[in-house]
Amino acid sequence: MVNKRVTVYILSGFLGSGKTTLLTKAIDHFTEAGRKPAVIMNEIGEVNLDGQLVAGEVPMSELLGGCICCSSRGDLATALKELVTEEQPDLIFIESTGIANPMEIIDEVTDASLILPVELKAVITVVDAPQLLELSRTSRGKTYRLMQEQIRCANLLLLNKTDLLQEVALQEVDTLVREWNQYASVHYTVFSQIDIRLIEVLEEEKGLEKLANAAHNSAHHAVHFTKDHDHHESHDDLNHDHDHEQGNHHHHSHSHVMAYTHFFERAVDSNAFEQFVSKLPQEVYRAKGILSFSDTSSRFLFQYAYREMDFVKITPKGEVPDVAVFIGENFSKDAVRIELLKLESLSDTAVK
């Protein structure tokens, strides 16, 4: 069996949005719950100022002097490896610099998950609501487009600093955000204050689906935008299990941007696997893995992007399981898993 994997969360959001405030609240919560969090902190400058706000006993890796999604990419994998092997945390928060595009970080973390016991669970984006509103009304330049990408990639969205907006203005921001990302759970916050259970639930097998259903159901209730409300999710929605087949079908077994990791119990036929990859839905735009095939003795690194696939013979360093990662938007993890299990079953039948 595969060893327990370390949960990874990416914290995204433009400069000054409130990411570090959320991070410190989450660290306090998980520490008090008896779990061991760790942090990878990325700063454009040479000094980790935000890291000063994190408790000294929390294991932290600092990536300074460059953006985690470009110049520091290789450093991220190294930082993950060092934290996992030396600190054995239960979960890792990656706080990216405010100018980072989350898609690059998602790609890097899923690359690392092929050889390290880590699993990306979600992207959490904190939005400076007044800043986004101002940019949408005045200058739709690079900052505006970057904020759009950070919002599009999120599974959990915090519209922060809502106490600075009137009801009509907040509704305008809400409409804009939901146009860009109709699948994420959206919550209004002041000082990034949320129920940390919203993050905890993301670790569950159906976490993203439950969170999406919670947001979907809360949309059916009358929402009053006042400065007394930090967010508008319903706690009953969060606690209710929506894994049934009927109702909310647009959210069942789906998330927005997601990475599904599959560990193989046995080798599969190379031709059958290649045929499976060729039929992946268009919503899966990236896949990669290290595999053993039943019809050849070599192990292979496979890459899939833009409907093209490539296989290269590889001799992995150390003990690396047969594993594949699939990245995309709004695709069914269950459907991919079922097809892969069929391949394994066919391979097992052939051996018998």
C-alpha positions as CSV (number, residue, x, y, z in Angstrom):
1,M,0.0,0.0,0.0
2,V,1.1,3.6,-0.6
3,N,2.3,5.5,2.5
4,K,0.2,8.3,3.8
5,R,0.8,11.4,1.7
6,V,1.3,14.9,2.9
7,T,-1.5,17.3,2.0
8,V,-0.4,20.4,0.1
9,Y,-2.3,23.7,-0.2
10,I,-1.4,26.6,-2.4
11,L,-2.2,30.0,-1.1
12,S,-2.6,32.5,-3.9
13,G,-3.7,36.1,-4.3
14,F,-2.3,39.4,-5.3
15,L,0.1,41.5,-3.2
16,G,-1.5,42.7,0.1
17,S,-4.7,40.6,-0.3
18,G,-4.5,38.9,3.1
19,K,-2.8,35.6,2.3
20,T,-0.4,35.6,5.3
21,T,-3.2,36.6,7.7
22,L,-5.1,33.5,6.5
23,L,-2.0,31.4,6.8
24,T,-1.4,32.3,10.4
25,K,-5.0,31.6,11.3
26,A,-4.8,28.2,9.6
27,I,-1.5,27.3,11.3
28,D,-2.9,28.1,14.7
29,H,-6.0,26.0,14.0
30,F,-4.2,22.9,12.8
31,T,-1.5,23.1,15.5
32,E,-4.2,23.3,18.2
33,A,-5.9,20.3,16.6
34,G,-2.7,18.3,17.1
35,R,-1.5,18.3,13.5
36,K,1.9,19.5,12.3
37,P,1.8,22.1,9.5
38,A,4.8,23.4,7.6
39,V,5.2,26.4,5.3
40,I,7.0,27.2,2.1
41,M,7.2,31.0,1.9
42,N,8.0,32.7,-1.4
43,E,9.1,36.4,-1.5
44,I,10.3,38.5,-4.5
45,G,12.7,40.3,-2.2
46,E,15.7,39.0,-0.4
47,V,14.1,39.2,3.1
48,N,11.2,37.0,4.3
49,L,9.1,39.7,6.1
50,D,5.8,37.8,6.0
51,G,7.6,34.8,7.5
52,Q,8.1,36.8,10.7
53,L,4.4,36.5,11.3
54,V,4.6,32.7,11.4
55,A,5.3,31.0,14.8
56,G,8.9,30.1,15.2
57,E,8.2,26.4,15.9
58,V,6.5,25.9,12.5
59,P,8.9,24.3,10.0
60,M,9.4,26.8,7.2
61,S,11.4,26.9,3.9
62,E,12.1,30.3,2.4
63,L,12.3,30.9,-1.3
64,L,13.6,34.4,-1.7
65,G,14.7,36.7,-4.5
66,G,12.4,35.3,-7.2
67,C,8.9,34.2,-8.2
68,I,8.1,30.6,-7.3
69,C,6.4,30.1,-10.7
70,C,9.4,30.9,-12.8
71,S,13.0,31.6,-11.5
72,S,12.4,29.5,-8.3
73,R,10.6,26.5,-9.8
74,G,13.4,24.0,-9.2
75,D,13.8,25.3,-5.7
76,L,10.2,24.5,-4.9
77,A,10.6,20.8,-5.5
78,T,13.8,20.8,-3.3
79,A,11.9,22.7,-0.5
80,L,9.1,20.1,-0.6
81,K,11.6,17.2,-0.4
82,E,13.5,18.7,2.5
83,L,10.3,19.5,4.5
84,V,8.8,16.0,3.9
85,T,12.0,14.1,4.7
86,E,13.3,16.2,7.6
87,E,10.2,17.5,9.3
88,Q,7.5,14.9,8.5
89,P,4.6,17.4,8.5
90,D,1.0,16.5,8.2
91,L,0.3,19.3,5.7
92,I,2.2,22.0,3.9
93,F,1.0,25.5,2.9
94,I,2.8,27.1,0.0
95,E,2.3,30.8,0.1
96,S,3.2,32.2,-3.3
97,T,4.3,35.7,-4.0
98,G,1.5,38.0,-5.0
99,I,2.6,38.1,-8.6
100,A,2.7,34.3,-9.2
101,N,0.5,32.5,-11.6
102,P,-0.9,29.4,-9.7
103,M,-1.0,27.2,-12.8
104,E,2.9,27.0,-12.8
105,I,2.9,26.1,-9.1
106,I,0.3,23.5,-9.6
107,D,2.4,21.9,-12.3
108,E,5.5,22.0,-10.1
109,V,3.8,20.4,-7.1
110,T,2.2,17.6,-9.2
111,D,5.7,17.0,-10.8
112,A,7.0,16.5,-7.2
113,S,4.1,14.2,-6.3
114,L,5.5,11.6,-8.7
115,I,8.5,11.0,-6.5
116,L,7.5,12.4,-3.1
117,P,4.6,11.5,-0.8
118,V,2.8,14.8,-1.3
119,E,-0.7,15.4,-2.7
120,L,-2.0,18.8,-3.9
121,K,-5.5,19.2,-2.4
122,A,-6.6,22.7,-3.4
123,V,-5.7,26.2,-4.4
124,I,-7.0,28.8,-2.0
125,T,-7.1,32.4,-3.4
126,V,-7.5,35.5,-1.3
127,V,-8.9,38.4,-3.3
128,D,-8.6,42.1,-2.3
129,A,-12.2,42.9,-3.2
130,P,-11.8,46.8,-3.3
131,Q,-8.6,46.5,-5.5
132,L,-10.3,44.2,-7.9
133,L,-13.3,46.4,-8.2
134,E,-11.1,49.5,-8.9
135,L,-9.1,47.7,-11.5
136,S,-12.2,46.4,-13.3
137,R,-13.6,49.9,-13.5
138,T,-10.4,51.8,-14.5
139,S,-7.4,49.8,-15.8
140,R,-7.6,46.2,-17.0
141,G,-3.9,45.8,-17.4
142,K,-1.4,43.1,-16.3
143,T,-2.4,43.1,-12.7
144,Y,-6.1,42.7,-13.5
145,R,-5.3,39.8,-15.8
146,L,-3.1,38.1,-13.2
147,M,-5.8,38.4,-10.6
148,Q,-8.1,36.8,-13.1
149,E,-5.8,33.8,-13.4
150,Q,-5.4,33.5,-9.6
151,I,-9.2,33.5,-9.3
152,R,-9.8,31.0,-12.2
153,C,-7.4,28.5,-10.6
154,A,-9.0,28.5,-7.1
155,N,-11.1,25.8,-5.4
156,L,-11.8,28.1,-2.5
157,L,-12.1,31.9,-2.9
158,L,-12.0,34.5,-0.2
159,L,-13.4,37.9,-1.2
160,N,-11.5,39.8,1.5
161,K,-11.9,43.4,2.9
162,T,-15.6,43.3,2.2
163,D,-16.1,45.8,5.0
164,L,-14.7,48.5,2.8
165,L,-17.4,48.0,0.1
166,Q,-21.1,49.0,0.0
167,E,-23.7,46.4,-1.0
168,V,-23.9,47.4,-4.7
169,A,-20.1,47.4,-5.1
170,L,-19.7,44.0,-3.4
171,Q,-22.4,42.5,-5.7
172,E,-20.4,43.9,-8.7
173,V,-17.3,42.1,-7.5
174,D,-19.2,38.9,-6.7
175,T,-20.6,38.8,-10.2
176,L,-17.2,39.4,-11.8
177,V,-15.6,36.6,-9.7
178,R,-18.3,34.1,-10.4
179,E,-18.0,34.8,-14.2
180,W,-14.4,33.8,-14.0
181,N,-14.9,30.8,-11.7
182,Q,-18.3,29.3,-11.4
183,Y,-17.1,26.2,-9.6
184,A,-15.1,27.6,-6.6
185,S,-16.7,28.1,-3.2
186,V,-16.9,31.9,-2.6
187,H,-16.9,33.5,0.9
188,Y,-16.9,37.1,2.1
189,T,-14.2,37.9,4.7
190,V,-12.8,40.7,6.8
191,F,-9.2,40.1,7.8
192,S,-9.3,36.7,6.1
193,Q,-11.5,35.4,8.9
194,I,-13.2,32.1,7.9
195,D,-14.2,28.9,9.5
196,I,-11.0,26.8,9.0
197,R,-13.3,23.8,8.5
198,L,-13.7,25.1,5.0
199,I,-10.0,24.2,4.5
200,E,-10.2,21.0,6.5
201,V,-12.9,19.6,4.4
202,L,-10.7,19.9,1.3
203,E,-8.6,17.0,2.6
204,E,-11.5,14.6,2.4
205,E,-11.9,12.2,-0.5
206,K,-15.0,14.2,-1.7
207,G,-13.8,17.5,-0.2
208,L,-13.9,19.6,-3.3
209,E,-17.3,18.2,-4.3
210,K,-18.7,18.9,-0.8
211,L,-17.3,22.4,-0.8
212,A,-18.8,23.1,-4.3
213,N,-22.2,21.8,-3.2
214,A,-22.0,24.0,-0.1
215,A,-21.4,27.0,-2.2
216,H,-24.1,25.9,-4.7
217,N,-26.7,25.5,-2.0
218,S,-25.9,28.7,-0.3
219,A,-26.6,30.5,-3.6
220,H,-30.3,29.5,-3.1
221,H,-30.5,31.5,0.1
222,A,-31.1,35.2,0.2
223,V,-27.7,36.8,0.8
224,H,-27.6,40.2,2.6
225,F,-24.3,42.0,2.0
226,T,-23.6,43.8,5.3
227,K,-20.5,44.7,7.1
228,D,-21.4,42.4,10.0
229,H,-21.0,39.3,7.8
230,D,-17.5,37.8,7.3
231,H,-18.8,35.2,4.8
232,H,-22.1,33.8,3.7
233,E,-21.7,30.0,3.6
234,S,-24.1,27.9,5.5
235,H,-22.6,25.6,8.1
236,D,-25.4,23.1,7.5
237,D,-24.4,23.0,3.9
238,L,-20.8,22.3,4.8
239,N,-21.7,19.5,7.1
240,H,-24.2,17.8,4.9
241,D,-23.1,15.0,2.7
242,H,-23.9,15.4,-1.0
243,D,-22.4,12.3,-2.4
244,H,-25.8,11.1,-3.7
245,E,-26.4,10.7,-7.4
246,Q,-29.5,12.9,-7.5
247,G,-29.5,16.7,-7.3
248,N,-26.8,19.3,-7.8
249,H,-25.6,17.2,-10.7
250,H,-23.4,20.0,-12.1
251,H,-21.2,19.7,-9.0
252,H,-21.2,16.0,-8.3
253,S,-17.8,14.4,-8.7
254,H,-16.4,17.6,-10.3
255,S,-14.2,20.4,-9.2
256,H,-12.7,23.4,-11.0
257,V,-8.9,23.2,-11.4
258,M,-7.9,19.8,-10.0
259,A,-5.1,17.3,-10.0
260,Y,-6.0,13.6,-9.6
261,T,-3.2,11.3,-8.6
262,H,-3.6,7.6,-9.4
263,F,-1.3,4.9,-7.9
264,F,-1.2,1.6,-9.8
265,E,-1.4,-1.7,-8.0
266,R,-0.1,-3.6,-11.0
267,A,1.4,-3.0,-14.4
268,V,-1.0,-2.3,-17.3
269,D,-0.7,-3.0,-21.0
270,S,1.1,-0.2,-22.9
271,N,-1.2,-0.2,-25.9
272,A,-4.3,-0.1,-23.7
273,F,-2.9,2.7,-21.7
274,E,-2.0,4.7,-24.8
275,Q,-5.5,4.3,-26.1
276,F,-6.9,5.4,-22.7
277,V,-4.8,8.6,-22.8
278,S,-5.8,9.4,-26.4
279,K,-9.4,9.4,-25.3
280,L,-9.0,11.7,-22.3
281,P,-11.6,14.4,-22.2
282,Q,-10.5,17.8,-23.5
283,E,-10.9,19.2,-20.0
284,V,-7.8,17.2,-19.0
285,Y,-5.0,19.3,-20.5
286,R,-2.0,17.8,-18.7
287,A,-0.9,14.4,-17.5
288,K,2.3,12.8,-16.5
289,G,3.6,9.8,-14.6
290,I,6.1,6.9,-14.1
291,L,4.7,3.5,-15.2
292,S,5.6,-0.1,-15.6
293,F,3.9,-2.0,-18.5
294,S,3.0,-5.6,-18.5
295,D,4.3,-6.1,-22.1
296,T,7.7,-4.6,-21.6
297,S,10.4,-4.8,-18.9
298,S,11.4,-1.1,-18.9
299,R,9.8,1.6,-16.9
300,F,8.6,4.8,-18.6
301,L,8.1,8.5,-17.9
302,F,5.1,9.6,-19.8
303,Q,4.0,13.2,-20.6
304,Y,0.7,14.4,-22.1
305,A,-0.1,18.0,-23.1
306,Y,-2.1,19.6,-25.9
307,R,-3.5,16.2,-27.0
308,E,0.1,14.9,-27.6
309,M,1.7,12.2,-25.6
310,D,5.3,11.1,-25.2
311,F,7.0,8.1,-23.5
312,V,10.6,7.9,-22.4
313,K,12.5,5.0,-20.8
314,I,13.6,5.9,-17.3
315,T,15.4,4.4,-14.3
316,P,13.9,6.3,-11.3
317,K,16.2,7.2,-8.4
318,G,15.1,5.4,-5.3
319,E,11.8,3.7,-4.8
320,V,9.2,5.4,-6.9
321,P,5.7,3.8,-7.3
322,D,3.8,3.5,-10.5
323,V,1.8,6.7,-10.5
324,A,0.1,9.1,-12.9
325,V,-1.2,12.6,-12.3
326,F,-4.0,14.2,-14.4
327,I,-4.5,18.0,-14.4
328,G,-7.4,19.9,-15.8
329,E,-10.5,21.9,-15.3
330,N,-14.0,20.6,-14.4
331,F,-13.4,16.9,-15.2
332,S,-14.6,13.9,-13.3
333,K,-11.9,12.3,-11.2
334,D,-14.2,9.3,-10.7
335,A,-14.5,8.7,-14.4
336,V,-10.7,8.7,-14.9
337,R,-10.2,6.5,-11.9
338,I,-12.7,3.9,-13.1
339,E,-11.1,3.6,-16.5
340,L,-7.7,3.2,-15.0
341,L,-9.0,0.5,-12.6
342,K,-10.4,-1.3,-15.7
343,L,-7.0,-1.3,-17.3
344,E,-5.5,-2.8,-14.1
345,S,-8.3,-5.4,-14.0
346,L,-7.7,-6.4,-17.6
347,S,-4.0,-6.7,-17.0
348,D,-4.7,-8.9,-13.9
349,T,-7.0,-11.1,-16.0
350,A,-4.4,-11.5,-18.7
351,V,-1.9,-12.7,-16.2
352,K,-4.3,-15.4,-14.9
